[in-house]
Amino acid sequence: MSPTFITEADVNFWREKNIEIYSMFFIPITIYKLKNAPHDTLYGEDLNVEYEEPYTLAGYIPNLPGWKQLKTKFGTDEARNLNAFFSPDLAAKEGKPLPTVGDRIVIQNDTYYVSQENPEDYGSNLQMHLSWIVTLIRTRPLNPVQGTTIQKEY
């Protein structure tokens, strides 16, 4: 059995195909990048969490399950954790950054927090990442917007 050699032309061919597939068949996903801010010296957290202007990047969500009802101590809750796939080559071609931990992503009018990022090379030993996979957890607003009044009709 002779060894298989992959040339740079072969690698570029698969990169172009990857870009083509992501841009033609996958949906645009809105991403909010986390702004860098000064950190609190005691807790090591951002003092003021702010996000950059949103941008869209074509992505793939392999399974978009329905909501799962969970019983908690305080009543029922809904959970739907997702994975999203992005093409690093497409992001570089468009000059947009890939989502990283801490960023927010909007899918079907729900906001998700990027909790983990995993580059994937699909078993090749090229040390090139063909997909960027992020794990998403749904977020909820903690407080209503300042000045919001809540009324209940009796």
Summary of the structure (lengths in Angstrom):
residues: 154
radius of gyration: 20.0
end to end distance: 80.6
largest distance: 80.6
contacts: 341
relative contact order: 0.17
helix: 16%
strand: 35%
